[in-house]
Amino acid sequence: MVLQWALPVLSALVAVSVLVLANRLRPESWRKNEEEGADGLVLEIISTFFTAVVALVVVIGWQNYDNAHSHTVAEAKALVEVHSAADKLPQAERDRIQGLVRDYTTQVLGSEWPVMAEKRQLSESTQQTFDKLRAEAAALRDADDERSSVLAGLGRVAQARYDRAMDASLSIPGFLYAALWFGTALLLLRMVLADQEITRRSMLMTAVLGVVVGWVILAIYNLDRPFSGGSVVPRDAFELALTRFRNGS
């Protein structure tokens, strides 16, 4: 929460400081002259560059976040299908399969989510539980149809789990972050090129610009970490699945 406000405020302070320093240090030769139109074109190019970079980075970050959420939903749905398919098995096999499904789901919620947040990878102990579940399903006898349904569902779980592992480790390419910071620097330094007088209005508008830039950068960083940033992928799909298991539905 502190970071949510600290970065925009810091960005506003930096922007206002640049405005004040630029006004004091800018040479007289840089003041408005016959090349005023060219200066305006430079400022427009800087704004366009920053906007384009931000738009590209936000789109990529949102796609990563949306994909991560979709994969958690797909995995939870597949677990529900496996749990339901096991209802048709003999009691001993049914209890083993459904018990391991519940254990796996509980571990994803309880221990694996923090690991994804801290290390950006999946939990080895949860993987072991899933491997044990698949081994138990593969060892089923005298229930070919039910066994096939359970294995098919576990195959979908495995695919979604792999996708979730990729989601936890992937991030926005570094060169885009470099372009973002370069564009941010140009945007804040544009006051050096602009012949802008120091007034309450100019300082207020500059501070607002700094706050907007800070929030944009913070939002990008949050989207880039779907399991650990400020916009964390919700666990509601797994929680709903676990509730259905406990209710026997």
C-alpha positions as CSV (number, residue, x, y, z in Angstrom):
1,M,0.0,0.0,0.0
2,V,2.9,2.4,0.8
3,L,4.4,1.7,-2.6
4,Q,1.1,2.4,-4.3
5,W,1.3,6.0,-3.1
6,A,5.0,6.5,-2.8
7,L,5.9,6.0,-6.4
8,P,3.3,8.4,-7.8
9,V,4.2,11.0,-5.2
10,L,7.9,10.6,-5.9
11,S,7.3,10.9,-9.6
12,A,5.4,14.1,-9.1
13,L,8.2,15.5,-7.0
14,V,10.8,14.6,-9.6
15,A,8.7,16.2,-12.4
16,V,8.2,19.4,-10.4
17,S,11.9,19.5,-9.5
18,V,12.9,19.1,-13.2
19,L,10.5,21.9,-14.1
20,V,12.1,24.3,-11.5
21,L,15.7,23.3,-12.4
22,A,15.1,23.5,-16.1
23,N,13.7,27.0,-15.7
24,R,16.8,28.1,-13.7
25,L,19.4,26.3,-15.7
26,R,18.1,26.6,-19.3
27,P,20.4,28.9,-21.4
28,E,18.9,32.1,-22.8
29,S,19.7,30.7,-26.3
30,W,17.1,28.0,-25.7
31,R,14.3,30.4,-25.1
32,K,11.6,30.8,-27.7
33,N,12.9,32.0,-31.0
34,E,12.4,31.4,-34.7
35,E,12.7,27.6,-34.1
36,E,9.6,27.5,-31.8
37,G,7.8,25.3,-34.3
38,A,10.6,22.7,-34.3
39,D,10.6,22.7,-30.5
40,G,6.9,21.9,-30.5
41,L,7.4,19.1,-32.9
42,V,10.1,17.6,-30.7
43,L,7.7,17.8,-27.7
44,E,5.0,16.1,-29.7
45,I,7.3,13.3,-30.8
46,I,8.4,12.7,-27.1
47,S,4.7,12.4,-26.0
48,T,3.8,10.1,-28.9
49,F,6.8,7.9,-28.2
50,F,5.9,7.6,-24.5
51,T,2.3,6.9,-25.2
52,A,3.1,4.2,-27.8
53,V,5.6,2.4,-25.4
54,V,3.1,2.5,-22.5
55,A,0.3,1.2,-24.7
56,L,2.4,-1.7,-26.0
57,V,3.7,-2.6,-22.5
58,V,0.2,-2.4,-20.9
59,V,-1.3,-4.7,-23.6
60,I,1.5,-7.3,-23.1
61,G,1.1,-7.1,-19.3
62,W,-2.7,-7.4,-19.4
63,Q,-2.5,-10.4,-21.8
64,N,-0.1,-12.1,-19.4
65,Y,-2.4,-11.4,-16.5
66,D,-5.5,-12.6,-18.4
67,N,-3.8,-15.7,-19.6
68,A,-2.6,-16.6,-16.1
69,H,-6.2,-16.2,-14.7
70,S,-7.6,-18.3,-17.6
71,H,-5.1,-21.1,-16.9
72,T,-6.0,-21.2,-13.2
73,V,-9.7,-21.5,-14.1
74,A,-9.0,-24.3,-16.6
75,E,-7.0,-26.2,-14.1
76,A,-9.6,-25.9,-11.4
77,K,-12.4,-27.0,-13.8
78,A,-10.3,-30.0,-14.8
79,L,-9.9,-31.0,-11.1
80,V,-13.6,-30.8,-10.6
81,E,-14.1,-33.1,-13.7
82,V,-11.6,-35.6,-12.3
83,H,-13.3,-35.6,-8.9
84,S,-16.7,-36.2,-10.5
85,A,-15.4,-38.9,-12.8
86,A,-14.0,-40.7,-9.8
87,D,-17.5,-41.1,-8.3
88,K,-18.0,-44.1,-10.6
89,L,-15.0,-46.0,-9.3
90,P,-15.1,-48.7,-6.7
91,Q,-15.2,-47.2,-3.2
92,A,-11.5,-47.8,-2.3
93,E,-10.2,-46.4,-5.6
94,R,-12.7,-43.5,-5.5
95,D,-11.6,-42.5,-2.0
96,R,-7.9,-42.6,-3.0
97,I,-8.3,-40.5,-6.1
98,Q,-10.7,-38.0,-4.6
99,G,-8.6,-37.7,-1.5
100,L,-5.5,-36.9,-3.6
101,V,-7.5,-34.4,-5.7
102,R,-8.5,-32.6,-2.5
103,D,-4.9,-32.7,-1.2
104,Y,-3.5,-31.3,-4.4
105,T,-6.1,-28.5,-4.5
106,T,-5.4,-27.6,-0.9
107,Q,-1.7,-27.5,-1.5
108,V,-2.1,-25.3,-4.5
109,L,-4.0,-22.8,-2.4
110,G,-2.0,-23.2,0.8
111,S,1.6,-23.7,-0.1
112,E,2.1,-23.3,-3.9
113,W,0.6,-19.8,-4.2
114,P,3.2,-18.2,-1.8
115,V,6.0,-20.0,-3.7
116,M,4.8,-18.5,-7.0
117,A,4.7,-15.1,-5.3
118,E,8.2,-15.3,-3.8
119,K,10.2,-17.5,-6.3
120,R,8.0,-17.2,-9.5
121,Q,7.9,-21.0,-9.8
122,L,5.8,-23.9,-8.7
123,S,6.1,-25.9,-5.5
124,E,8.0,-29.2,-5.7
125,S,5.9,-30.8,-2.9
126,T,2.7,-30.0,-4.8
127,Q,4.2,-31.4,-7.9
128,Q,4.9,-34.6,-6.0
129,T,1.3,-34.8,-4.9
130,F,0.1,-34.4,-8.5
131,D,2.5,-37.1,-9.7
132,K,1.2,-39.4,-7.0
133,L,-2.3,-38.7,-8.2
134,R,-1.5,-39.5,-11.8
135,A,0.3,-42.7,-10.7
136,E,-2.8,-43.8,-8.7
137,A,-5.1,-43.1,-11.7
138,A,-2.8,-45.0,-14.1
139,A,-2.8,-48.0,-11.7
140,L,-6.6,-48.4,-11.8
141,R,-7.9,-51.8,-12.8
142,D,-11.3,-53.2,-14.0
143,A,-12.7,-49.7,-14.7
144,D,-11.4,-48.9,-18.2
145,D,-14.0,-46.2,-19.0
146,E,-13.8,-44.5,-15.6
147,R,-10.0,-44.8,-15.7
148,S,-9.9,-43.1,-19.1
149,S,-12.1,-40.3,-17.9
150,V,-9.9,-39.7,-14.9
151,L,-6.7,-39.8,-16.9
152,A,-8.1,-37.5,-19.5
153,G,-9.1,-35.0,-16.9
154,L,-5.6,-35.2,-15.3
155,G,-4.1,-34.6,-18.7
156,R,-6.0,-31.3,-18.8
157,V,-4.8,-30.5,-15.3
158,A,-1.2,-31.2,-16.3
159,Q,-1.4,-28.9,-19.3
160,A,-3.0,-26.1,-17.3
161,R,-0.4,-26.6,-14.5
162,Y,2.4,-26.3,-17.1
163,D,0.8,-23.1,-18.4
164,R,0.6,-21.7,-14.9
165,A,4.3,-22.5,-14.3
166,M,5.1,-20.5,-17.5
167,D,2.8,-17.6,-16.3
168,A,4.6,-17.4,-13.0
169,S,8.1,-17.2,-14.7
170,L,7.4,-15.1,-17.8
171,S,7.7,-11.3,-17.7
172,I,7.6,-8.3,-20.0
173,P,10.8,-8.3,-22.2
174,G,13.6,-6.2,-20.7
175,F,14.1,-4.0,-23.8
176,L,10.5,-2.8,-23.4
177,Y,11.2,-1.8,-19.9
178,A,14.3,0.0,-21.1
179,A,12.1,1.8,-23.7
180,L,9.6,2.7,-21.0
181,W,12.2,4.2,-18.7
182,F,13.8,6.1,-21.7
183,G,10.4,7.4,-22.7
184,T,9.7,8.4,-19.1
185,A,13.0,10.3,-18.8
186,L,12.3,12.1,-22.1
187,L,8.8,13.0,-20.9
188,L,10.0,14.5,-17.7
189,L,12.9,16.3,-19.4
190,R,10.6,17.8,-22.0
191,M,10.3,20.8,-19.6
192,V,14.0,21.5,-20.4
193,L,12.9,22.1,-24.0
194,A,9.7,23.9,-23.3
195,D,9.8,27.6,-22.4
196,Q,7.4,27.3,-19.5
197,E,7.2,29.9,-16.8
198,I,7.1,28.8,-13.1
199,T,3.6,29.5,-11.9
200,R,1.2,27.7,-9.6
201,R,-0.7,26.4,-12.5
202,S,2.4,25.1,-14.3
203,M,3.7,23.4,-11.1
204,L,0.3,21.8,-10.5
205,M,0.0,20.5,-14.0
206,T,3.5,19.1,-13.9
207,A,2.8,17.4,-10.5
208,V,-0.3,15.8,-12.0
209,L,1.7,14.6,-15.0
210,G,4.2,13.1,-12.6
211,V,1.5,11.3,-10.6
212,V,0.0,9.9,-13.8
213,V,3.4,8.7,-15.0
214,G,4.1,7.1,-11.6
215,W,0.8,5.3,-11.5
216,V,1.2,4.0,-15.0
217,I,4.6,2.6,-14.2
218,L,3.3,1.0,-11.0
219,A,0.4,-0.5,-12.8
220,I,2.7,-2.0,-15.4
221,Y,4.9,-3.6,-12.7
222,N,1.8,-5.0,-11.0
223,L,0.5,-6.5,-14.3
224,D,3.9,-8.0,-15.0
225,R,3.8,-10.1,-11.9
226,P,0.3,-11.8,-12.0
227,F,1.0,-14.0,-8.9
228,S,2.9,-11.5,-6.7
229,G,2.3,-7.9,-7.9
230,G,-0.4,-5.5,-6.8
231,S,-2.9,-7.1,-9.2
232,V,-2.6,-10.7,-8.1
233,V,-4.5,-13.4,-10.0
234,P,-7.4,-14.5,-7.7
235,R,-7.6,-18.0,-6.3
236,D,-11.4,-18.1,-6.5
237,A,-11.5,-20.9,-9.1
238,F,-9.5,-23.3,-6.8
239,E,-11.4,-22.2,-3.7
240,L,-14.7,-22.9,-5.5
241,A,-13.4,-26.3,-6.6
242,L,-12.4,-27.1,-3.0
243,T,-15.8,-26.1,-1.8
244,R,-17.5,-28.4,-4.2
245,F,-15.3,-31.3,-3.1
246,R,-16.2,-30.7,0.5
247,N,-19.9,-30.5,-0.3
248,G,-19.7,-33.7,-2.3
249,S,-20.9,-32.1,-5.6
